[in-house]
Amino acid sequence: MKNRMNYLTVTLCFIVLSGVINAILFNVALEDMTKDLSVTSSAISWIIISYTLVITFGSITYSKLSSYIQIKKLLMIGVLLFTLGSVIGYLSNGYIGVLIGRIIQAMGGSSFIALSMITANQYLPLAKRNVTLTLIGGCLSLGSGFGFLMGGILTHIWGWPSLFLFMSLTLLTVFGLNYFIPSGYAGNEKVTKPFDFSGLFYLLLFVISFILGVKLNGYLLILSVLSILLLGLHSKKQGVLLFIDFSVFRSYSFNKLILISFINNAAMVAILFLFPLQAIRTFHVSVILIGLILCSISIVGFLIGLLVRKAVHFISNKKLMVISIGVQLIGFGILIFLDLHSMVMITLGVLFIYISFSALTVIINIEIPHTIEKEKMSMGIGVYNLFNFLGMSFGPSISSRLLEISSNLVFSFSFFAGLLILSFVLSIVNKGVRGNAAIEQKKLPLAAR
């Protein structure tokens, strides 16, 4: 049984790592794709925008579907769709085929993180669950660094189509999913209430209008507000399993964590956009060298994430959260005041941000289940991942808009430093009571946590 749980943890970490790498991989190859596919920069940007839209919406959709369809089947469907999209993208010579391949990849890949977290929370004992959630959080940091490096190397040696071929290796996880994930539904019982298609539509409207509103046209954010109001009115409907159950937002701790996580993800992904720009502009560094730097930093971040789990024996999660956000603020401070002096200083600033991102992700991954009622676990985790992906799309999108206002990167760095100050304030304000899972954890001896 112990070996089975270990194999399950490895399988979940591998698919999460694959999903994160794939999200970053193609960012490096956009210039080459623009030339080879003979399209404009605006057209090629939809390779990224479409992927972001689908994966953001898909994460919570899979969480909801896990109450109707077995988690194991959904994950296997996700891997098969992801592989199908990779094959289509690799075999396509035209822009439309590549775009379709990326969309199908996103349709599958959006299941990876959300369903992995649900699986860990539902089928693993508390001690093993926290280890798995720690590793999943670490994989988010590790994958971003490896994604940038592998994207640069593969594109340079074999061209951008090899990126699709490389990601098709994710198909190998089907065997692990089949053998090591127990059969069952989120919440252990299959839901028989009708599926909430109206709620699905309102949420889709929100995701599309929010992401495109931030990236392309601010007026679309009015539609985002309208869709939230429609979701709120729709939440009063009876007789269906609501696509978004607003009762999960009654917990102050839950709301605080998802907002901090949103800012954490936005700042981190913005750095993946801004750091290469600064390194190339100021120090004329190659893309592959930037990839090596980010990969090395991500490994350090991953190791720090593992240490954070051990640190909870001596320091509370709240204190660790405050320290992590403080470290991230120091990182942005270095980028704002010292980044023009040397490549070493800008790398140090990014290192601090990576370390903080990894630590915060691990802490929040472990804490978030404690703020959700057990019967609403899949809903809460779905909403949590929705906010994470919204943050990931918000970071680079708002950065590009800020660069239109001022080409000085310090302006963009200062914006995210301001958001982190808000996170810092939230992290030191305490209100509310943690759930039963937290009480259960306190009863465990330290060695079992």
N, C-alpha and C positions, 0 to 999 in steps of 0.2 A: 504493500500500500504506500509506503514511504517513497519507494522508487517511482511508483506511478504518479504521485504528486510532483516529484522532481521533474519528471518528463513533461508533465502538464505545464509546469512553470516555464520550462525551456521552450516549449512549443508556443505558448502565449507571448513570451518575450520576443521570439523570432518573428512572429507575424506583426507585432507592434513595431519592431525595428524595421521590417520591410516597408510598412506603411509610411513611417517617418522618412526613411531614405528616399522613397519614391516621390514624396511631396517636395523634397529639396532638389532632387537629382536633375530635373530638367531646367531649373533656373539658370544653370551654368551654360546650357546649350542653346539658349534662345536666339543668340546672334547667328550661330551656324544654321539653325533651323529656318530662320528668316531668309537667309541666302539660298539654301538648298530647295526650299518650298516656294520660293519666288513670291513672297507675300510681304505686306507692310509690317512694321513693328507693332502697330495697333492690332492687326489681325493675329499676329503670333501671341500677343498678350492674352488672348482668349484661351490659349492652351493652359495657362495658369489660372485665369479667372474661372473658367468652366470647371476645372478640377476643384477649386476652392468652394464654389457654389454647391457642387454635388456632395463633396465629402462633409461639408458643414451640415447640410440638411440630412444627409444619409446617416450620420452618427446617431441622432436621436430617433430616426425612423427604425433603425435596426433594434435600438433599445426597446421601442414600443412593440415591434414585431416579435420580440423574444418572449412575450406573454402569450402569443398565438402559435408560434412555430418553435420547435426545439432549438436551443442555443447552438448545439453541435451542428445541426443542419444549416442554420443561418451562417455560421462561420465557414462551413464548407462551401456554401453558395457564394459567400463573399470571396473566398480564395479562388474559386473557379471563374467568377466574373473578372477578378483582378488579373488572372492569367490570360483569359480570353482577350481582355483589353490590351495586354502586353503584346500578344501575338498579332492582333489586328494592327497595332501601332508599328510593330516591326516590319510587317509585310506591306504596309501602305507607302506609296510613293508620293501621294498628294496630301494637301493640307486637310481636306475634309476627313480623309481616312485616319490621319494622325489625331485630329480633334476627337473623332468618335472613339478611337482607342483610349485616349486619356479620360474621356467621360465614363467609359465602361470600367476602366481601372478604378476611378473614383467611386463608382457604384459598388464595387467589391471592397475596396480599401476602407471605405467609411465604416465598415463593420468591425475592423480590427481592434481599435482601442476600446470602444464602448463595450463590446461583447467580451473582450478579455477581462476588463474590470468587473463586469457582472459575473463572469465565470469564477474569477478569483474570490469575490465576495460570497458567492453562493456555495461553492464546492470545496473550499479549502478551510481548514481550521484556522483560528485567529492568528497564531504564531506564523504559520506558513503563508497565510493570506498577506500579512504585513510585509513579509520578505518578497512575495511576488509583486505586490503593489509598489514596493521600493524599486525593484528591478524594472518594472514597467515605466516608472518615472525616470529612471536612469537611462532607459532606452530612448526616451524622447530627446534627451540631450545628446546621447551617443549617435543616434541616427542622423541628427542634423549635421554634425561634423563629418561623418562618413559619407553622407549624401553629397555634400559639396565636393569632397575629395574624389569620390568615385565618379561623380558627374564630370569633373574636369579631366581625369585620367582616361576614362572610357571614350569621351568625346574626342579627345586629342588623338588617341591611338586608332580607334575603330569607327568613329563618327557617332552622331547622336542616335541612329537606329539601334545601336548596341545597348542603349539604356533600357529600351523596351525588352530586349532579349535577356538582359541581366535580371530584370525584375520578374521575369517568368519563372525563375527558380523558386519563387514563393509557393509554387504548386506542390513542392515537396512537403509542405506543412500539412497537407491533406491527410497523410498517414498518421501523424501525431494527433490531429484533431479527431480522427476516427477512433483511435485506440485509447486515448487518454482522457477525453472529455466525457463525463457522464451524460446520459440522455435525460433531458428534463427542460422545463420551461422556467423563465424568470419568475421568482416567487413560488417555484415548485409545482404550481398548478396551472393548467391551461385555462386561459380566459375564454369565456363563451359569449361575452357581451359583443355587440356589433363594433366593427372597427370604425374609428372616428375620422372619416374622410374629410369632413368639413374642417376639423382642427388641423389636419395635415395640410390642407390648402392654405389656411391662414398662416401657418408657420412657414410654408414654402414662400409665400408672399413676403413675409418678414425677412427671411434670409436673403432672398434675391434683392429686395429693395435696400436692405442695410449694406450688403457688400458692394453693390453697384453704386449706392448713394455715396459711400465713403470714397470709392475709387474713381467714379466717373462724374456723377451729378448729385450735388447735395440736396436738390429738391426731392429726390427719391426717398429721402429720410422721412418726409411727411407721410409717405405710404407705409413706412416702417411703423410709425406711431399709430396710424390707422389700423394696421394689421394686429398690433398688440391690443388695441381697444376691442377689436372683433374677437380676438382670442379670449379676452377677459369676459366678454358677454357670453361667448360660447361655452365657457367653463361652467356656467350655471345649468347647462343641459344635463338631463338625467337619462339613464338607460344605456349609455355607451361608456367605454373605457376611454376617458378623455386623452387626446393626443398630448396636450399639455395640462397637467393637473396643477393648478395654481396653489394648491394647498402646500406644496413642497417649499414655497417661498415664505411660509409663515415662520420658518426657523431663521432667526437672526444670524446664527452661526453659519448656516448654509449660504445665505445671501452674501455674507462677508467673504466666505471662502471663494465663491464663484467670481466675485468682483476682483478679489486679489489675484485669482488665477487668470482672469481675463487680462489684467494689466501685465502680469508676469509673462504670459504667452505673447502679448502684443509687443512688449519691449524686446523679448528674445528674438522673435522673427524679424523685427525691424532691424536689429543688429546684423542679422544675416544679409539684409539688404544694404545697409549703410556701411558696414565695415569694409566689404570688398570695394565699394565705391571710393571710400576714403583712402584705402591702401593703394588703389590704382592711381587715383588723382594725385595724391601727395608724394607717394614713395615709389610709384611705377612698378608695383609688385605684380608678378604673373598670377594667373588664376589658379594654377596648380600649386604654387607656393602658398597662396591664401587658403586653398583646400587643406594643405598639410598643417598649416597653423590651426585652422578650425578643428581639424580632426584630432590633433594633439590636445587642444583645449577641451574638446568634448570628452575625451578619455579621462582627463582630470576631473571634469564635471561628473562623469559617471561614478568614478571612485569616491568622490565627495558625497554623492547620493547614498552610497553604501555606508559611509561613515555616519551619515545623519541618522540612519536607523539605529545605529549603536549608541549615538549620542542621546537618544531619548531616555536612556536609563539614568542619565545624569542631569539633563536639562529638559524642561518641559517643551512641548511642541510650540506653545505660544512664544516662548523666549527664542527658540530656534527660528521661528518665522520672523520675528523682529530683527534678529541678527542677520538673517539672509537678505531681507529687504535693505537693511543698512549697508551690507556688502555690495548689493546691486547699485545703490545710490553712489557709493564710492567709485564703482566702475564707471558710471556715467559722468561723475565728477572729473575723473581722469580724462575721459574723452572730451569733455567740455573745455577744460583748462590746460591740459598738457599734451593732447594728442598730436599737435603739430611739431612737437620737439623731436620725436623719434618713433620709429616703427615699434620699438620695444615698449614704449609707453602706451600706444594704442592697443597693442597685443595684451598688455597687462590689464587695461580697462575692460577689454572683451573677456579676458579670463575671469575677472571678478563677476561679470554679468552672467557668464556661463555657469560658474560655480553656484551662484545664487539661484539661477533658474532651476538647476538640477535639484538643489536642496529644497526649494519651495515646492517643486512639483511632487517630490517624494512626500514631504510633510502633508500637503493638501490631499494627495491620493490616499494617504492613511487616515486622515482626519475626516474627509468628506462622508464616508459611510456612517460615521457616528452621528451625523446631523440629520440623517434620513430615517424615517420609520421603515421597519423591515419590509412591510408589504408594499412600500413605494420605492424600493431600492432601485429597480430598473429605471423608473421614471426619474429619480434624482440623479442617477449616474448619467442618464441620457441628457438631462438639462446641463449638468456639469460639463460634459464633453461638448455640448453645443456651444457653451460660452467659451470653452477653450479654443475651438475652431474659429469662432467669431473673432477672438483676440488675435489668432494667427493671421487672419485675413485683414484685420484692422491695422496691425502694426506696419506692414509694408505699404498698404494703401494710403494711410494717413501720412506716412513718410514721403511718398512720392508727391502728395498734394502740398506738403510743407516745403519741399524742394522747389515747387513752382513759385512759392512766395519768396523764399530766400534760398539761394544755391549754397549758402554757408551751412555745412552740416551741423555746426554747433547749435543752430536754431532747432533742428530736429531732435538732437540729443537733449536739449533743455526741455522740450515738450514731454519726452518720456520720463525725464527726471521729475517733472511736476506730477505726472501720474503716479510715480513711485512714492512720492511724498504722501499722496492720498492713501496708497496701500499701507504705508508705514503707520499713518494715523489709525487706519482701520485695524491694523494688527495689534495695536496696544489698547484698543477699546474692547472691553469684555462685557458680554451680555448674553443671557440665555443659558440653557443647561444642555449638556451633551447627552446623547441618547444611551440606550441600553448597551450598545456595543462598547462604549467607552467604559461603562461600569464593569462589563464582562472582562475587559482588558486589565483593569485595575486589580481584579481578583487574581490574575495570573502572576506567577513568580516572574522576576525579571528575566531569568534565563529562558523563559518560554515566549517572551514577547518578541 
